[in-house]
Amino acid sequence: MTTTRFINANVIDTRAGRVLPGREVRIRDGRIVEVSDTPLVGEDDRVIDVNGHYLMPGLVDAHVHVTAITPNFALLETLSPFYVGAKSSELLEAMLMRGFTTVRDAGGADYGLANAVDEDSLIGPRLLYCGNALSQTGGHGDMRGPGQQTFEGCFCCAGLGRVCDGVSEVRRAARDEIRKGATQIKIMASGGVSSPTDRIDSTQFSLEEIDAIVEEATAANIHTMAHAYTARAINRLIPRGVKTIEHGNLMDEESCRLFLEHNAYLTPTLATYDALAKEGVAAGMAEHLQRKVFDVLEAGGRALEMAQRHGVKMLYGSDLLGRMQRHQLNEFHLRKDVVPADDLIRAATCNAADAFGYVGDFGEVIPGSRADLLVVHDNPLEDITTLTDPEAQLLMIMKGGKVYREGSVALTSR
């Protein structure tokens, strides 16, 4: 067993939104075992003097697509999965270097990538995955154009979704993703930007199909996430047990009431609309699809304000595609004028653990939690934009007790 002790650390208490000054934190075998306001007794393999900087849990991005190496999803389905996996490794490492120690993939990643990260064969954040998102024919996960009558690929190759229709098919599809180790199930429950034949304002899947999917996820003790834009789509999902709503740009006041009543979470993804509007076509998205983003672009900000005003619990999500994934930290900028720093930090830490069913496992600096830690030069509770400048601000990145990046200044070890 190896131990590491941090001393002279100002610990960010993510739940309370406050700084705990002068703490010592002991790590043993990848977990936090002690947090104290007095010197800890005993010897450690390494002692790191934080010198009054800020120790906080690693960030969590609740909506990523680590295999979306291009925003052209029809093209993605034709690429070699070996090529996609190799390119995904670059995206994963960049995420970790931005301070994300856990990410939830919303379609595309599987047990192979997750295991490779766990084994350190690939450098990246811990990967929670749904496998292929479930889509109806002509839904947000069906990338066929209107002139394609058959699907020529296979759902074991690169791609983000699988098509299934009817209660028996969706139940089988959910069970199959669970068989392959899915940590959550993703439902494509409304129209979307990147899908060629649906409309943003459509609802997708029947209530009976949604019930069957949620029932299978619940039976496996995992949660369900759903892509949904409109209030009509959202308000039929939350009462049926869907835990997190992705995007939610066109929700209404009734949606907010349902979020609170059913303890559900909203994952706004403003960063992807901003990026798609500015460079989506240049990044590879078809122009006629990129135009759909303007149906939801401005509405995202209004939905964020509504959710914050009503006290809806939110998660941090980016949903960026291809080369636009470099904007992952921009979500902090886009939310900061509406959401206070303490709430934004919760969204990117302990709220995610709560929503995913991992309370106390990550997202907090407490005994028993994973040693997924960042040492930040300045206090993010005072200025959330410190988290958007990892080169200058992140003095150390630790995941599972292992240091993946260590700055050359401001920390001392012995």
C-alpha positions as CSV (number, residue, x, y, z in Angstrom):
1,M,0.0,0.0,0.0
2,T,1.3,3.5,-0.9
3,T,0.2,6.7,0.8
4,T,0.3,10.3,-0.2
5,R,-0.4,13.2,2.1
6,F,-1.3,16.8,1.1
7,I,-0.5,19.4,3.7
8,N,-1.3,23.2,3.9
9,A,-4.3,22.7,1.5
10,N,-7.3,24.9,1.2
11,V,-9.9,22.3,0.5
12,I,-12.9,23.2,-1.6
13,D,-16.0,21.7,0.1
14,T,-18.2,21.3,-3.0
15,R,-21.4,20.6,-1.2
16,A,-21.2,23.6,1.1
17,G,-19.5,25.8,-1.5
18,R,-16.9,27.0,0.9
19,V,-13.1,26.7,1.6
20,L,-11.8,24.6,4.4
21,P,-8.5,26.2,5.2
22,G,-5.3,24.5,6.4
23,R,-6.3,20.9,5.8
24,E,-4.2,17.7,5.5
25,V,-5.5,15.0,3.3
26,R,-4.2,11.4,3.2
27,I,-4.5,9.1,0.2
28,R,-4.1,5.4,0.3
29,D,-4.4,3.0,-2.6
30,G,-6.4,5.5,-4.7
31,R,-8.8,6.6,-2.1
32,I,-9.0,9.5,0.4
33,V,-8.8,8.0,3.9
34,E,-8.4,11.0,6.1
35,V,-9.1,14.8,6.0
36,S,-8.0,16.7,9.0
37,D,-7.6,20.3,10.2
38,T,-4.7,19.1,12.4
39,P,-1.5,17.4,11.5
40,L,-2.0,13.7,10.6
41,V,-0.1,11.1,12.5
42,G,2.0,8.5,10.7
43,E,4.5,8.3,7.9
44,D,3.6,8.6,4.2
45,D,5.4,7.6,1.0
46,R,5.0,11.2,-0.3
47,V,4.1,14.5,1.3
48,I,3.0,17.3,-1.0
49,D,2.9,20.8,0.4
50,V,0.1,22.7,-1.4
51,N,1.4,26.0,0.0
52,G,-2.0,27.4,0.6
53,H,-3.4,26.7,-2.9
54,Y,-6.7,25.0,-3.5
55,L,-7.4,21.3,-3.4
56,M,-10.6,20.2,-5.0
57,P,-12.2,17.1,-6.6
58,G,-11.6,16.5,-10.3
59,L,-14.2,17.7,-12.7
60,V,-17.0,15.6,-14.2
61,D,-18.4,16.2,-17.7
62,A,-21.8,14.6,-17.8
63,H,-22.2,14.7,-21.6
64,V,-19.3,13.8,-23.9
65,H,-18.9,11.7,-27.0
66,V,-15.3,10.5,-26.9
67,T,-15.6,8.6,-30.1
68,A,-17.2,11.5,-32.0
69,I,-14.0,12.3,-33.9
70,T,-16.1,14.1,-36.5
71,P,-19.5,15.9,-36.3
72,N,-20.5,14.0,-39.5
73,F,-22.1,11.0,-37.8
74,A,-23.0,9.3,-41.1
75,L,-19.3,9.3,-42.0
76,L,-18.4,8.1,-38.5
77,E,-20.4,4.9,-39.0
78,T,-18.3,4.0,-42.0
79,L,-14.9,4.5,-40.3
80,S,-12.7,1.7,-39.0
81,P,-13.3,1.2,-35.2
82,F,-9.5,0.9,-34.8
83,Y,-9.0,4.3,-36.3
84,V,-11.8,5.8,-34.3
85,G,-10.3,4.3,-31.1
86,A,-6.9,5.6,-31.9
87,K,-8.3,9.1,-32.5
88,S,-10.4,8.9,-29.4
89,S,-7.3,8.4,-27.3
90,E,-6.2,11.9,-28.2
91,L,-9.6,13.3,-27.1
92,L,-9.5,11.4,-23.8
93,E,-6.0,12.6,-22.8
94,A,-6.9,16.2,-23.6
95,M,-10.0,15.9,-21.3
96,L,-7.9,14.7,-18.4
97,M,-5.4,17.5,-18.9
98,R,-8.2,20.0,-18.7
99,G,-9.0,18.6,-15.2
100,F,-11.8,16.2,-16.0
101,T,-11.2,13.0,-14.1
102,T,-14.6,11.4,-14.8
103,V,-16.7,11.7,-18.0
104,R,-20.1,10.2,-18.9
105,D,-20.2,9.2,-22.5
106,A,-23.6,9.8,-24.2
107,G,-23.2,7.4,-27.1
108,G,-20.4,5.7,-28.8
109,A,-17.9,4.5,-26.2
110,D,-17.9,1.0,-24.9
111,Y,-16.2,-1.3,-22.4
112,G,-13.1,-1.5,-24.5
113,L,-12.2,2.1,-24.1
114,A,-13.3,2.2,-20.5
115,N,-11.1,-0.8,-19.7
116,A,-8.2,0.6,-21.6
117,V,-8.4,3.8,-19.5
118,D,-8.8,1.8,-16.2
119,E,-5.7,-0.2,-17.2
120,D,-3.8,3.0,-18.1
121,S,-3.3,1.7,-21.6
122,L,-5.0,5.0,-22.6
123,I,-4.6,8.2,-20.6
124,G,-7.9,9.8,-19.9
125,P,-10.7,10.4,-17.4
126,R,-12.7,7.5,-15.9
127,L,-15.2,6.6,-18.5
128,L,-18.9,5.9,-17.7
129,Y,-20.6,4.7,-20.9
130,C,-24.0,3.8,-22.4
131,G,-22.6,2.0,-25.4
132,N,-25.0,2.8,-28.2
133,A,-27.8,5.3,-27.5
134,L,-31.3,3.8,-28.3
135,S,-33.2,5.4,-31.2
136,Q,-36.4,4.8,-33.0
137,T,-36.4,4.5,-36.8
138,G,-36.0,8.0,-38.2
139,G,-34.9,9.2,-34.7
140,H,-31.9,11.1,-33.5
141,G,-29.7,8.0,-33.6
142,D,-30.7,7.0,-37.2
143,M,-28.2,8.6,-39.5
144,R,-29.7,7.3,-42.8
145,G,-30.8,10.0,-45.3
146,P,-34.4,9.9,-46.7
147,G,-33.2,8.0,-49.8
148,Q,-31.5,5.2,-47.9
149,Q,-33.9,2.3,-47.5
150,T,-31.6,-0.1,-45.7
151,F,-28.8,0.2,-43.1
152,E,-25.6,-1.0,-44.5
153,G,-23.4,-0.8,-41.5
154,C,-23.5,-2.8,-38.2
155,F,-24.1,-1.6,-34.7
156,C,-20.8,-3.1,-33.5
157,C,-18.8,-0.6,-35.6
158,A,-18.2,3.1,-35.0
159,G,-21.3,5.1,-34.4
160,L,-23.3,6.6,-31.6
161,G,-26.7,4.9,-31.7
162,R,-28.7,1.8,-32.5
163,V,-32.2,1.7,-34.0
164,C,-34.9,-0.3,-32.3
165,D,-38.7,-0.2,-32.5
166,G,-41.4,-1.6,-30.4
167,V,-41.4,-2.7,-26.7
168,S,-39.7,-6.1,-27.3
169,E,-36.9,-4.5,-29.5
170,V,-36.1,-1.7,-27.1
171,R,-36.1,-4.1,-24.2
172,R,-33.7,-6.4,-26.0
173,A,-31.5,-3.4,-27.0
174,A,-31.3,-2.1,-23.4
175,R,-30.5,-5.5,-22.1
176,D,-27.8,-5.9,-24.7
177,E,-26.1,-2.6,-23.7
178,I,-26.4,-3.7,-20.0
179,R,-24.8,-7.0,-21.0
180,K,-21.9,-5.1,-22.4
181,G,-21.4,-3.3,-19.1
182,A,-23.2,0.0,-19.7
183,T,-23.2,2.3,-16.6
184,Q,-26.3,4.1,-17.9
185,I,-28.8,3.8,-20.8
186,K,-29.3,6.7,-23.2
187,I,-32.7,7.3,-24.9
188,M,-32.9,9.5,-28.0
189,A,-36.3,10.9,-27.0
190,S,-36.7,13.9,-29.3
191,G,-35.4,15.3,-32.5
192,G,-31.9,16.7,-32.7
193,V,-29.4,18.8,-34.7
194,S,-27.1,16.1,-36.1
195,S,-29.8,13.7,-37.3
196,P,-30.8,14.0,-41.0
197,T,-34.5,13.2,-41.1
198,D,-36.1,14.3,-37.8
199,R,-37.4,17.6,-36.5
200,I,-36.2,19.3,-33.4
201,D,-39.7,19.5,-32.0
202,S,-40.6,15.8,-32.5
203,T,-41.1,13.4,-29.6
204,Q,-39.6,10.0,-30.1
205,F,-40.5,6.5,-28.8
206,S,-43.9,5.7,-27.4
207,L,-44.6,5.9,-23.7
208,E,-44.7,2.1,-23.6
209,E,-41.2,1.9,-25.2
210,I,-39.8,4.5,-22.8
211,D,-41.3,2.6,-19.8
212,A,-39.7,-0.7,-21.0
213,I,-36.2,1.0,-21.4
214,V,-36.4,2.6,-17.9
215,E,-37.6,-0.6,-16.4
216,E,-34.6,-2.5,-17.8
217,A,-32.1,0.2,-16.5
218,T,-33.8,0.2,-13.1
219,A,-33.6,-3.6,-12.9
220,A,-29.8,-3.3,-13.5
221,N,-29.5,-0.6,-10.9
222,I,-28.3,2.0,-13.4
223,H,-29.8,5.3,-14.4
224,T,-31.4,6.5,-17.7
225,M,-30.4,9.7,-19.5
226,A,-32.5,11.1,-22.3
227,H,-31.8,13.5,-25.2
228,A,-34.8,15.9,-25.2
229,Y,-35.3,19.5,-26.3
230,T,-38.9,20.5,-26.0
231,A,-41.2,20.7,-23.0
232,R,-43.5,18.2,-24.6
233,A,-40.7,15.6,-24.8
234,I,-39.2,16.4,-21.4
235,N,-42.5,16.4,-19.5
236,R,-43.4,12.9,-20.7
237,L,-40.0,11.6,-19.7
238,I,-39.3,12.8,-16.1
239,P,-42.4,11.2,-14.5
240,R,-41.4,7.9,-16.1
241,G,-38.2,7.7,-14.2
242,V,-35.6,9.2,-16.5
243,K,-32.9,10.6,-14.2
244,T,-31.2,13.2,-16.4
245,I,-32.5,15.3,-19.3
246,E,-29.8,16.3,-21.8
247,H,-30.0,19.7,-23.4
248,G,-33.6,20.8,-22.4
249,N,-33.4,24.1,-24.4
250,L,-37.1,24.4,-25.0
251,M,-38.4,23.3,-21.6
252,D,-41.1,25.2,-19.7
253,E,-42.2,26.1,-16.2
254,E,-43.9,22.7,-15.8
255,S,-40.7,21.0,-16.7
256,C,-39.0,22.8,-13.8
257,R,-41.8,21.6,-11.5
258,L,-41.3,18.0,-12.6
259,F,-37.5,18.2,-12.2
260,L,-38.0,19.2,-8.6
261,E,-40.8,16.7,-7.9
262,H,-39.0,13.7,-9.3
263,N,-35.4,14.7,-8.2
264,A,-34.2,14.7,-11.8
265,Y,-31.3,16.6,-13.2
266,L,-30.8,18.9,-16.2
267,T,-27.6,18.8,-18.3
268,P,-27.4,22.0,-20.3
269,T,-24.9,21.8,-23.2
270,L,-24.4,25.4,-24.3
271,A,-20.8,24.9,-25.4
272,T,-21.8,22.7,-28.3
273,Y,-24.3,25.1,-29.7
274,D,-21.9,28.0,-29.5
275,A,-19.2,25.9,-31.2
276,L,-21.5,24.5,-33.9
277,A,-22.8,28.0,-34.7
278,K,-19.3,29.4,-35.1
279,E,-17.4,26.5,-36.7
280,G,-19.7,23.5,-37.2
281,V,-19.5,23.4,-41.0
282,A,-15.7,24.0,-41.0
283,A,-15.4,21.1,-38.5
284,G,-17.3,18.7,-40.9
285,M,-21.0,19.0,-40.2
286,A,-23.3,19.2,-43.2
287,E,-24.5,22.8,-43.7
288,H,-28.2,21.8,-43.8
289,L,-27.8,20.1,-40.4
290,Q,-25.7,23.0,-38.9
291,R,-28.6,25.3,-39.7
292,K,-30.8,23.4,-37.2
293,V,-28.6,24.6,-34.3
294,F,-30.2,28.0,-34.6
295,D,-33.5,26.5,-33.6
296,V,-32.2,26.0,-30.1
297,L,-29.1,28.3,-29.7
298,E,-30.7,31.2,-28.0
299,A,-33.3,29.1,-26.2
300,G,-30.5,27.4,-24.3
301,G,-29.6,30.5,-22.3
302,R,-33.3,31.1,-21.5
303,A,-33.7,27.5,-20.2
304,L,-30.6,27.9,-18.1
305,E,-32.0,31.0,-16.4
306,M,-35.3,29.3,-15.9
307,A,-33.7,26.2,-14.3
308,Q,-31.5,28.3,-12.0
309,R,-34.4,30.5,-10.9
310,H,-36.5,27.4,-10.0
311,G,-33.7,25.6,-8.2
312,V,-33.4,22.7,-10.7
313,K,-30.3,20.7,-10.0
314,M,-27.9,20.8,-13.0
315,L,-24.9,18.9,-14.3
316,Y,-22.0,20.1,-16.4
317,G,-22.1,18.9,-20.0
318,S,-20.3,19.9,-23.1
319,D,-21.5,17.5,-25.9
320,L,-18.8,18.8,-28.3
321,L,-17.8,16.9,-31.4
322,G,-14.6,16.4,-33.3
323,R,-12.1,19.2,-33.2
324,M,-14.6,21.4,-31.3
325,Q,-13.9,19.4,-28.2
326,R,-11.1,21.8,-27.4
327,H,-13.9,24.1,-26.2
328,Q,-14.9,21.8,-23.3
329,L,-14.2,24.3,-20.6
330,N,-16.2,27.1,-22.3
331,E,-19.3,25.8,-20.6
332,F,-18.1,27.6,-17.5
333,H,-17.9,30.9,-19.4
334,L,-21.3,30.4,-21.0
335,R,-23.1,29.7,-17.6
336,K,-21.2,32.0,-15.2
337,D,-23.4,35.1,-15.7
338,V,-26.5,33.1,-14.7
339,V,-25.1,30.4,-12.3
340,P,-23.0,31.3,-9.2
341,A,-19.6,29.8,-8.9
342,D,-20.6,27.4,-6.1
343,D,-23.5,26.0,-8.1
344,L,-21.3,25.6,-11.2
345,I,-18.7,23.7,-9.2
346,R,-21.4,21.5,-7.8
347,A,-22.7,20.8,-11.3
348,A,-19.2,19.7,-12.3
349,T,-18.5,17.6,-9.2
350,C,-20.9,16.2,-6.5
351,N,-24.1,16.7,-8.4
352,A,-22.8,14.3,-11.0
353,A,-22.0,11.7,-8.5
354,D,-25.5,12.0,-6.9
355,A,-27.2,11.8,-10.3
356,F,-25.3,8.8,-11.5
357,G,-25.7,6.9,-8.2
358,Y,-22.2,7.3,-6.9
359,V,-22.8,9.5,-3.9
360,G,-19.5,9.9,-2.0
361,D,-17.5,8.0,-4.6
362,F,-16.2,11.1,-6.4
363,G,-16.9,14.8,-6.6
364,E,-15.9,15.5,-3.0
365,V,-12.8,15.6,-0.9
366,I,-14.1,13.3,1.9
367,P,-12.9,10.0,3.4
368,G,-13.9,7.1,1.1
369,S,-14.0,9.1,-2.1
370,R,-11.7,8.4,-5.0
371,A,-8.5,10.4,-5.0
372,D,-9.5,12.3,-8.1
373,L,-8.0,15.7,-7.2
374,L,-6.9,19.0,-8.6
375,V,-4.6,21.5,-7.1
376,V,-5.7,24.9,-8.4
377,H,-3.6,28.0,-8.0
378,D,-6.4,30.4,-7.3
379,N,-9.8,30.0,-5.6
380,P,-12.5,28.9,-8.1
381,L,-15.2,29.9,-5.7
382,E,-14.1,33.5,-6.1
383,D,-13.5,33.3,-9.9
384,I,-14.9,30.3,-11.8
385,T,-12.8,31.2,-14.8
386,T,-9.7,29.9,-13.0
387,L,-11.0,26.4,-14.1
388,T,-10.9,27.5,-17.8
389,D,-7.1,28.1,-17.8
390,P,-5.6,24.7,-17.0
391,E,-2.1,25.5,-18.2
392,A,-1.8,28.4,-15.7
393,Q,-4.1,27.2,-12.9
394,L,-3.8,23.4,-12.6
395,L,-0.7,22.7,-10.5
396,M,-1.5,19.0,-10.2
397,I,-4.0,16.5,-11.7
398,M,-4.5,13.3,-9.8
399,K,-6.8,10.5,-10.7
400,G,-7.3,7.4,-8.5
401,G,-4.3,8.5,-6.5
402,K,-1.9,8.6,-9.5
403,V,-0.5,12.0,-10.6
404,Y,-1.0,12.6,-14.3
405,R,0.3,16.1,-14.4
406,E,2.4,18.1,-12.0
407,G,3.4,21.7,-12.4
408,S,7.0,22.8,-11.8
409,V,6.1,25.6,-9.4
410,A,4.1,26.3,-6.2
411,L,4.2,22.8,-4.9
412,T,6.9,21.1,-2.8
413,S,7.3,17.4,-2.1
414,R,9.3,15.3,0.3
